[in-house]
């Protein structure tokens, strides 16, 4: 089964066999790519990893926030299942306008609840940084959507002409003693501190002292070293959710 999670910036792909992900890789999301280009690229990767070639009957589970990419990827097989907000999940969605919830957040939560206990907060560091909250009864009750780590930094560089893009590096001091470390610490520690404070506010509001916090998303590699130790990193959370939901969907069709 081929799993594809299309974000605004990066696309994560994985191949699963016997209910387990055996290979995964990432590419840049490009809205102009055509179906044939995806097929050629995927088959090239499959050949390198000694996997069976993509065919018209290969089961594919797709989650995408980019409509143009969704339209092209739907053509790569006759067995493409596109995750949507109305999908049946193992948890209850208890929010206003549930049809507006991003399918990627549902995939995150589906996987998180298989590995961790509720109450639970999933922080997804993507183009936007999202916090998704599940209560003690395994109900998704809402969350927050914040400007992402990457676009926050890009906005700073765009508006402040004297500042250039930076190399993110861990510093022993919160204070930056030159422009490079001042920028790196401000962007990285600042974003991590924002998320930590929001998580703490959620837990205080809900009177939780045992909530698990899971961190995932395309920017996790850059931000993870700045997060609190109790945050659990899970790089491919959405892909594991796609696998679980896809297995249920294809089982129904048999």
C-alpha positions in Angstrom: 0.0 0.0 0.0 1.3 3.4 -1.0 0.8 6.2 1.5 1.0 9.9 0.5 0.7 12.9 2.8 0.8 16.1 0.8 1.6 19.3 2.7 2.0 22.8 1.4 5.8 22.6 1.5 6.7 18.9 1.7 5.2 15.6 0.6 5.8 12.5 2.7 5.4 9.1 1.0 5.7 5.6 2.4 5.3 1.9 1.3 3.5 -0.4 3.7 3.4 -4.2 3.7 1.6 -6.5 6.2 0.4 -3.5 8.2 3.8 -1.9 8.6 5.6 0.9 7.0 8.8 -0.5 5.4 10.1 2.5 3.5 9.5 6.3 3.6 10.8 9.4 1.9 10.1 13.0 1.4 10.0 15.3 -1.6 9.2 19.0 -2.1 5.5 19.7 -2.9 5.2 21.1 -6.4 1.7 22.0 -7.6 2.7 21.8 -11.3 3.8 18.1 -11.2 1.7 15.9 -13.5 0.4 12.4 -13.0 3.0 10.8 -15.3 5.8 12.6 -13.5 4.6 11.2 -10.2 4.4 7.7 -11.7 7.9 7.9 -13.1 9.4 9.2 -9.8 7.6 6.7 -7.6 8.6 3.7 -9.8 12.2 4.9 -9.8 12.2 4.9 -6.0 10.4 1.6 -5.9 13.1 0.1 -8.2 15.9 1.4 -6.0 14.2 -0.2 -3.0 13.3 -3.5 -4.8 9.6 -2.8 -4.4 6.9 -3.9 -7.0 6.2 -1.3 -9.7 3.2 1.0 -9.3 0.2 -0.4 -11.3 -3.4 0.6 -12.0 -4.5 -1.6 -9.0 -1.9 -0.5 -6.4 -3.8 0.6 -3.3 -3.0 4.2 -2.5 -4.1 6.3 0.5 -3.9 10.0 0.0 -4.1 13.0 2.3 -3.6 16.4 0.7 -4.0 20.0 1.4 -3.1 21.1 -2.2 -6.0 20.6 -4.6 -3.9 20.6 -7.8 -1.7 17.9 -6.4 -4.7 15.9 -5.2 -6.2 15.9 -8.7 -3.0 14.6 -10.3 -2.3 11.9 -7.6 -5.8 10.6 -7.8 -4.9 9.4 -11.4 -1.9 7.3 -10.5 -4.0 4.3 -9.6 -7.6 3.1 -9.9 -7.5 2.3 -6.2 -6.8 5.7 -4.7 -8.6 6.5 -1.4 -8.5 10.2 -0.5 -8.8 10.9 3.2 -11.6 13.4 4.0 -13.2 15.0 7.0 -16.1 12.6 7.0 -14.0 9.5 7.4 -14.9 7.1 10.2 -12.2 7.3 12.9 -11.6 5.4 16.1 -12.3 8.6 18.1 -15.3 11.0 18.2 -15.0 14.4 16.5 -16.8 16.8 18.9 -16.2 20.2 17.3 -18.3 22.9 15.5 -18.3 22.4 11.7 -16.4 19.0 11.7 -16.4 19.1 7.9 -13.8 21.9 8.1 -11.2 19.8 9.9 -8.1 19.0 7.9 -7.8 15.3 7.0 -4.1 15.5 8.0 -5.1 16.3 11.6 -7.4 13.3 11.7 -4.6 11.1 10.4 -2.3 12.4 13.1 -4.9 11.7 15.8 -5.8 8.2 14.5 -2.2 7.2 14.8 -1.5 9.0 18.1 -4.4 7.2 19.8 -3.0 3.9 18.8 0.4 4.6 20.5 -0.4 7.0 23.3 -3.1 7.5 25.9 -5.7 10.2 26.2 -5.9 13.0 27.2 -3.6 13.9 24.3 -2.3 16.9 22.4 -0.7 16.5 19.0 1.5 19.3 17.8 2.1 19.2 14.0 5.0 21.5 12.9 4.0 22.0 9.2 3.5 25.1 7.1 1.1 25.9 9.9 1.8 24.7 13.4 -1.4 23.0 14.7 -2.3 21.7 18.1 -5.0 19.1 18.2 -6.6 18.2 21.5 -8.3 14.9 22.5 -10.0 14.7 25.9 -10.2 11.8 28.4 -13.1 10.2 26.5 -11.1 10.1 23.2 -13.0 13.0 21.8 -11.3 15.5 19.5 -12.5 18.7 21.0 -10.5 21.3 18.9 -7.2 23.0 19.0 -5.2 25.9 17.6 -3.7 26.8 14.2 -0.6 29.1 14.4 1.8 30.5 11.8 4.3 27.8 11.1 8.0 27.8 12.1 9.2 28.2 8.5 6.8 30.9 7.3 7.4 32.9 10.5 11.1 33.0 9.8 10.5 33.8 6.1 8.2 36.7 7.0 10.9 38.1 9.3 13.6 38.0 6.5 11.2 39.5 3.9 10.3 42.5 6.1 13.7 43.1 7.6 16.1 43.7 4.7 19.2 43.8 6.9 18.6 40.3 8.2 19.4 37.3 6.0 18.3 33.7 6.3 20.0 31.7 9.0 21.6 28.4 9.8 19.7 26.9 12.8 22.1 25.7 15.5 21.6 24.8 19.1 23.0 27.4 21.5 23.9 26.9 25.2 22.6 30.4 26.0 19.2 31.8 25.4 20.8 35.1 24.7 22.3 35.5 21.2 25.7 37.2 21.3 25.8 37.9 17.6 23.2 38.4 14.8 23.4 34.7 13.8 22.7 33.3 17.2 20.2 36.0 18.1 18.2 35.1 15.0 18.6 31.3 15.5 17.6 31.5 19.1 14.8 33.9 18.5 13.2 31.9 15.7 13.7 28.4 17.2 13.4 29.0 20.9 10.7 31.5 20.3 8.5 29.1 18.4 9.2 26.2 20.8 8.4 28.4 23.8 5.1 29.6 22.1 4.1 26.0 21.7 5.1 25.0 25.2 3.1 27.9 26.7 0.0 27.0 24.6 0.2 23.4 25.7 0.6 24.5 29.3 -2.4 26.8 29.0 -4.5 23.9 27.5 -3.6 21.6 30.4 -4.3 24.3 33.0 -7.7 25.1 31.4 -8.6 21.4 31.3 -7.1 20.6 34.7 -4.9 17.9 33.1 -1.6 16.8 34.7 -1.3 13.6 32.8 -1.8 14.6 29.1 0.7 13.2 26.6 2.1 15.6 24.0 3.2 14.2 20.7 5.2 16.3 18.2 5.3 15.6 14.5 5.4 17.4 11.1 7.9 18.4 8.4 9.7 21.0 10.6 10.1 18.7 13.5 13.8 18.1 12.6 14.6 21.8 13.0 12.5 22.4 16.1 12.8 19.2 18.1 16.0 20.0 20.0 14.3 23.1 21.4 11.1 21.3 22.7 10.6 20.2 26.3 11.8 16.7 27.1 8.2 15.5 27.8 7.2 16.2 24.2 7.3 12.8 22.3 8.7 13.1 18.8 7.0 10.9 16.2 8.2 11.8 12.7 5.8 9.9 10.5 2.6 10.1 12.6 0.3 11.1 9.7 1.6 8.2 7.5 0.8 5.7 10.3 -2.7 7.2 10.5 -3.1 6.9 6.8 -2.1 3.3 7.0 -4.6 2.5 9.7 -7.5 4.3 8.0 -6.6 3.0 4.6 -6.6 -0.6 5.8 -10.1 -0.1 7.2 -11.3 1.5 4.0 -10.0 -1.2 1.7 -11.2 -4.0 4.0 -14.8 -2.6 3.6 -14.4 -2.8 -0.2 -13.5 -6.5 -0.2 
